[in-house]
Amino acid sequence: MTAADADVLPALRARVRSVSHPESTVCSHPDTVLAERADGTVVRHADTVAKAHASDTGPTALTLRLAVATAHPDILLAPLHSTPTPLHGRLITLWPYGTPVDPEAPERAPWEEAATLLARLHRRPAPPGLPPMRGPVKAARAIARLRTVAPHHPTTASVLRAWRTLPAWARAETLMPGPATLCHGDLHLGQLVRHPATTGAWRLIDVDDLGVGVPAWDLARPAAWYACGLLLPDEWIRFLDAYRRAGGPAVPAQGDPWPVLDVPARSLTVQTAALAIAKSTAAGRAPDDAQQAVIDACDRMGGIPPELAAAFPK
């Protein structure tokens, strides 16, 4: 961690307080650190959220991504300002606070709403110059991290075998072949919030990975969770049917979606397993049950090439 990284949290606290209300105002609101990672530090104060983006975030790309959120407030939570500002070597963006999905109430998870928002996003035109979505590159980076942090872990070999079954483009930090559209890049339930300005409707958040790409990638995480047994069949069907009803272009309107989703779902499974092993090894603990499920899925995938999609557990 650099000195700038160490300084960013207190500076971010000060920034979000000053935006939330004048410094001379008596305030009883506590600061809440919502995330503190190298790829994003997020602090909430009252109804305002400040995010310090990863140190390698480019201002031009981030500004374009903010413009997309501003242009589509019916899909994405709009930022408070249209341009990022520098702070201790990081770019800062400011947002209204939205109420997230309740992790303690999985039966109320908004799968239909997430799918509908995603379908709407995929049907909107991408602005000129918008960079590629960053989702596909994460699998290759997760594998690189696994090889560095846990090369001798007993399950690393099975994850690497599953990785080698993927097509070359999936292992080369390149976009999935196919017609490109506007994509979120990192869809999961943690990326949805409600805000009073949206009259309680859900909105997508986090534009860091947003960009141009093949929309099937945005369905890869729920597809992978379903394939690994972490998402119930009823929840997967609700998600997929809602996406199709909303005219989502990632999969055929009818019939088997897996010829399109198989490789993205496999890539997300490998990425998740690699990160699970790396993180649990760094923390000196065994993988938890959910992490073990994706690791076990990689062990099954290792002997099954993607062209045999029907054999991939679904």
C-alpha positions as CSV (number, residue, x, y, z in Angstrom):
1,M,0.0,0.0,0.0
2,T,1.4,3.4,-1.0
3,A,1.3,6.5,1.2
4,A,-1.5,7.9,-1.1
5,D,-3.5,4.7,-0.5
6,A,-3.1,5.1,3.3
7,D,-4.2,8.7,3.1
8,V,-7.2,8.2,0.9
9,L,-9.7,6.9,3.6
10,P,-9.5,9.9,6.0
11,A,-9.5,12.3,3.0
12,L,-12.5,10.5,1.6
13,R,-14.3,10.9,4.9
14,A,-13.6,14.6,4.9
15,R,-14.8,15.0,1.3
16,V,-18.1,13.1,1.8
17,R,-18.8,15.1,5.0
18,S,-18.2,18.4,3.2
19,V,-20.5,17.4,0.3
20,S,-23.2,16.1,2.6
21,H,-23.5,19.4,4.5
22,P,-21.4,22.5,5.2
23,E,-18.5,21.9,7.6
24,S,-19.9,24.5,10.1
25,T,-23.1,22.4,10.5
26,V,-23.4,20.4,13.6
27,C,-23.7,16.8,12.5
28,S,-24.5,13.6,14.4
29,H,-24.2,11.3,11.4
30,P,-21.4,8.7,11.6
31,D,-19.2,7.9,8.7
32,T,-19.7,4.3,7.4
33,V,-17.0,2.6,5.4
34,L,-18.9,0.5,2.9
35,A,-15.8,-0.9,1.1
36,E,-12.1,-0.6,1.6
37,R,-10.1,-2.3,-1.2
38,A,-7.4,-1.5,-3.6
39,D,-10.0,-1.4,-6.4
40,G,-12.4,0.8,-4.6
41,T,-12.8,2.6,-1.2
42,V,-16.4,3.7,-0.5
43,V,-17.6,5.9,2.4
44,R,-21.1,6.9,3.3
45,H,-22.1,10.0,5.3
46,A,-25.8,10.7,5.8
47,D,-27.3,10.5,2.3
48,T,-24.1,10.9,0.3
49,V,-21.6,8.3,-0.8
50,A,-18.0,9.0,-2.0
51,K,-16.0,6.4,-3.9
52,A,-12.2,6.4,-4.5
53,H,-11.7,4.4,-7.6
54,A,-8.7,2.1,-8.3
55,S,-5.4,3.9,-8.9
56,D,-5.2,2.8,-12.5
57,T,-8.7,4.2,-13.4
58,G,-8.4,6.6,-16.3
59,P,-10.3,9.9,-16.1
60,T,-11.6,9.8,-19.7
61,A,-13.1,6.3,-19.4
62,L,-14.6,7.0,-16.0
63,T,-16.1,10.3,-17.2
64,L,-17.7,8.4,-20.1
65,R,-19.1,5.8,-17.7
66,L,-20.5,8.5,-15.5
67,A,-22.2,10.1,-18.5
68,V,-23.9,6.7,-19.3
69,A,-25.3,6.6,-15.7
70,T,-26.5,10.3,-16.0
71,A,-28.1,9.6,-19.3
72,H,-30.1,6.5,-18.1
73,P,-31.4,7.3,-14.6
74,D,-34.2,4.8,-15.2
75,I,-31.6,2.0,-15.2
76,L,-28.5,3.3,-13.3
77,L,-28.3,5.4,-10.2
78,A,-27.1,8.8,-11.4
79,P,-24.0,10.4,-9.9
80,L,-24.2,13.7,-8.0
81,H,-21.5,15.2,-10.4
82,S,-20.7,14.3,-14.0
83,T,-16.9,14.4,-13.7
84,P,-14.5,12.7,-11.2
85,T,-12.1,14.7,-9.1
86,P,-8.6,13.7,-7.9
87,L,-7.8,13.0,-4.3
88,H,-4.4,11.6,-3.1
89,G,-3.7,10.0,-6.5
90,R,-7.2,8.4,-6.8
91,L,-10.3,9.6,-8.8
92,I,-13.3,10.4,-6.6
93,T,-17.0,10.2,-7.6
94,L,-20.0,11.2,-5.5
95,W,-23.4,9.5,-5.4
96,P,-26.7,9.5,-3.5
97,Y,-27.0,6.7,-1.0
98,G,-29.4,3.9,-2.0
99,T,-30.7,1.1,0.2
100,P,-29.1,-2.2,-0.9
101,V,-30.5,-5.7,-1.3
102,D,-31.0,-7.3,2.2
103,P,-28.6,-10.3,2.4
104,E,-30.7,-11.6,5.3
105,A,-33.8,-11.9,3.2
106,P,-32.8,-14.0,0.1
107,E,-36.5,-14.9,-0.5
108,R,-37.0,-11.2,-1.4
109,A,-34.0,-10.9,-3.7
110,P,-35.1,-8.8,-6.8
111,W,-34.1,-11.2,-9.5
112,E,-36.8,-10.1,-11.9
113,E,-36.0,-6.5,-11.4
114,A,-32.2,-7.1,-11.9
115,A,-33.0,-9.0,-15.1
116,T,-35.3,-6.3,-16.4
117,L,-32.8,-3.5,-15.7
118,L,-30.1,-5.5,-17.4
119,A,-32.3,-6.1,-20.5
120,R,-33.0,-2.4,-20.7
121,L,-29.4,-1.5,-20.5
122,H,-28.5,-4.0,-23.2
123,R,-31.0,-2.3,-25.5
124,R,-29.6,1.2,-25.1
125,P,-27.0,2.6,-27.5
126,A,-23.5,2.9,-26.3
127,P,-22.0,6.4,-26.6
128,P,-19.1,6.9,-29.0
129,G,-15.7,6.2,-27.4
130,L,-17.0,4.1,-24.5
131,P,-14.3,1.5,-23.6
132,P,-14.8,-2.2,-23.5
133,M,-16.6,-3.7,-20.5
134,R,-14.0,-4.9,-18.0
135,G,-15.7,-8.1,-16.9
136,P,-14.0,-10.6,-19.2
137,V,-10.5,-9.5,-18.2
138,K,-11.1,-10.3,-14.6
139,A,-10.9,-14.1,-15.1
140,A,-7.4,-13.9,-16.5
141,R,-6.3,-11.6,-13.6
142,A,-7.8,-13.9,-11.0
143,I,-5.9,-16.8,-12.5
144,A,-2.7,-14.8,-12.3
145,R,-3.4,-13.9,-8.7
146,L,-4.0,-17.6,-7.9
147,R,-0.7,-18.6,-9.4
148,T,1.1,-16.0,-7.3
149,V,-0.7,-16.4,-4.0
150,A,-1.6,-20.1,-3.8
151,P,0.3,-22.1,-6.5
152,H,0.6,-25.2,-4.2
153,H,-2.9,-25.1,-2.7
154,P,-4.5,-28.6,-3.1
155,T,-7.3,-27.3,-5.3
156,T,-5.3,-24.9,-7.5
157,A,-4.6,-27.7,-10.0
158,S,-8.3,-28.4,-10.6
159,V,-9.0,-24.7,-11.2
160,L,-6.2,-24.4,-13.6
161,R,-7.4,-27.5,-15.5
162,A,-10.9,-25.9,-15.8
163,W,-9.2,-22.7,-17.0
164,R,-7.4,-24.6,-19.8
165,T,-10.7,-26.0,-21.1
166,L,-11.8,-22.4,-22.0
167,P,-11.4,-21.0,-25.5
168,A,-8.2,-19.0,-26.2
169,W,-10.1,-15.7,-26.3
170,A,-11.5,-16.3,-22.7
171,R,-7.9,-16.8,-21.4
172,A,-6.4,-13.8,-23.2
173,E,-8.1,-10.8,-21.5
174,T,-10.1,-10.1,-24.7
175,L,-13.8,-9.6,-25.3
176,M,-16.1,-12.5,-26.1
177,P,-16.7,-12.7,-29.9
178,G,-20.1,-11.5,-31.1
179,P,-22.2,-8.4,-31.6
180,A,-21.4,-5.8,-28.9
181,T,-23.7,-3.6,-26.9
182,L,-23.9,-1.6,-23.7
183,C,-23.0,-3.8,-20.7
184,H,-22.8,-3.5,-17.0
185,G,-19.7,-5.7,-16.6
186,D,-20.2,-6.9,-13.1
187,L,-23.8,-7.9,-12.4
188,H,-24.8,-9.3,-9.1
189,L,-27.3,-8.5,-6.4
190,G,-24.9,-6.2,-4.6
191,Q,-25.2,-3.9,-7.6
192,L,-28.8,-2.9,-6.9
193,V,-30.1,-0.2,-4.6
194,R,-33.4,1.7,-4.0
195,H,-33.3,5.5,-3.7
196,P,-36.2,7.8,-2.8
197,A,-35.7,9.7,-6.0
198,T,-36.6,6.6,-7.9
199,T,-39.8,6.1,-5.9
200,G,-38.5,2.9,-4.4
201,A,-37.6,1.3,-7.7
202,W,-34.4,-0.6,-8.1
203,R,-31.4,0.8,-9.9
204,L,-28.0,-0.6,-10.9
205,I,-24.9,0.9,-9.4
206,D,-21.1,0.7,-9.9
207,V,-20.0,1.9,-13.3
208,D,-16.3,0.8,-13.0
209,D,-16.7,-2.2,-15.4
210,L,-19.4,-0.7,-17.6
211,G,-18.6,-0.6,-21.3
212,V,-19.2,-2.2,-24.7
213,G,-19.2,-5.9,-24.9
214,V,-21.3,-9.1,-25.6
215,P,-24.3,-9.0,-23.3
216,A,-24.2,-12.7,-22.4
217,W,-21.3,-11.8,-20.1
218,D,-23.7,-9.9,-17.9
219,L,-25.7,-13.0,-17.3
220,A,-22.7,-15.1,-16.5
221,R,-22.6,-14.7,-12.8
222,P,-26.2,-15.8,-12.1
223,A,-25.8,-18.5,-14.7
224,A,-22.6,-19.8,-13.0
225,W,-24.3,-19.7,-9.6
226,Y,-27.2,-21.8,-10.9
227,A,-24.8,-24.2,-12.5
228,C,-22.8,-24.5,-9.3
229,G,-26.0,-25.0,-7.2
230,L,-25.7,-21.6,-5.4
231,L,-28.8,-20.3,-7.1
232,L,-32.1,-22.2,-6.9
233,P,-33.7,-23.3,-10.2
234,D,-36.8,-21.2,-9.5
235,E,-34.7,-18.1,-9.0
236,W,-32.7,-18.7,-12.2
237,I,-35.9,-19.3,-14.2
238,R,-37.4,-16.1,-12.7
239,F,-34.3,-14.2,-13.7
240,L,-34.0,-15.7,-17.2
241,D,-37.7,-15.3,-18.0
242,A,-37.8,-11.7,-16.8
243,Y,-34.8,-10.9,-19.0
244,R,-36.5,-12.5,-22.0
245,R,-39.8,-10.7,-21.3
246,A,-38.0,-7.4,-21.3
247,G,-36.5,-8.1,-24.7
248,G,-32.9,-8.8,-23.6
249,P,-30.7,-9.6,-26.5
250,A,-28.1,-11.8,-24.8
251,V,-30.0,-15.1,-25.3
252,P,-32.5,-16.4,-27.8
253,A,-36.1,-15.4,-26.9
254,Q,-37.0,-19.1,-26.7
255,G,-35.2,-22.4,-26.3
256,D,-32.0,-23.4,-24.6
257,P,-29.8,-20.4,-23.5
258,W,-26.8,-22.5,-22.6
259,P,-25.0,-22.5,-26.0
260,V,-24.6,-18.8,-25.5
261,L,-24.1,-18.8,-21.7
262,D,-21.8,-21.8,-21.3
263,V,-18.4,-20.2,-21.8
264,P,-19.2,-17.0,-19.9
265,A,-20.6,-19.0,-17.0
266,R,-17.5,-21.3,-17.0
267,S,-15.2,-18.3,-17.0
268,L,-17.0,-16.7,-14.0
269,T,-16.9,-20.0,-12.2
270,V,-13.1,-20.2,-12.7
271,Q,-12.7,-16.6,-11.8
272,T,-14.7,-17.0,-8.6
273,A,-12.9,-20.2,-7.6
274,A,-9.5,-18.7,-8.2
275,L,-10.3,-15.6,-6.0
276,A,-11.8,-17.9,-3.4
277,I,-8.6,-19.9,-3.1
278,A,-6.4,-16.8,-3.1
279,K,-8.4,-14.9,-0.5
280,S,-8.9,-17.9,1.8
281,T,-5.2,-18.7,1.6
282,A,-4.2,-15.1,2.3
283,A,-6.5,-15.1,5.3
284,G,-5.2,-18.5,6.6
285,R,-8.5,-20.2,6.5
286,A,-10.4,-22.9,4.5
287,P,-12.8,-21.8,1.8
288,D,-16.4,-21.4,3.1
289,D,-19.3,-23.5,1.7
290,A,-20.1,-21.2,-1.2
291,Q,-16.5,-20.9,-2.2
292,Q,-16.1,-24.6,-2.0
293,A,-19.1,-25.1,-4.3
294,V,-17.4,-23.2,-7.2
295,I,-14.1,-24.9,-6.5
296,D,-15.8,-28.3,-6.8
297,A,-17.5,-27.1,-10.0
298,C,-14.1,-26.4,-11.5
299,D,-13.0,-29.9,-10.6
300,R,-16.0,-31.2,-12.6
301,M,-15.4,-28.8,-15.5
302,G,-11.8,-29.8,-15.9
303,G,-12.5,-32.8,-17.9
304,I,-15.4,-31.4,-19.9
305,P,-14.6,-29.1,-22.8
306,P,-17.1,-26.2,-23.5
307,E,-18.3,-27.9,-26.8
308,L,-19.9,-30.6,-24.6
309,A,-22.2,-27.9,-23.1
310,A,-25.0,-30.3,-22.3
311,A,-22.8,-32.1,-19.8
312,F,-21.9,-29.0,-17.8
313,P,-24.0,-29.2,-14.6
314,K,-27.1,-27.1,-14.8
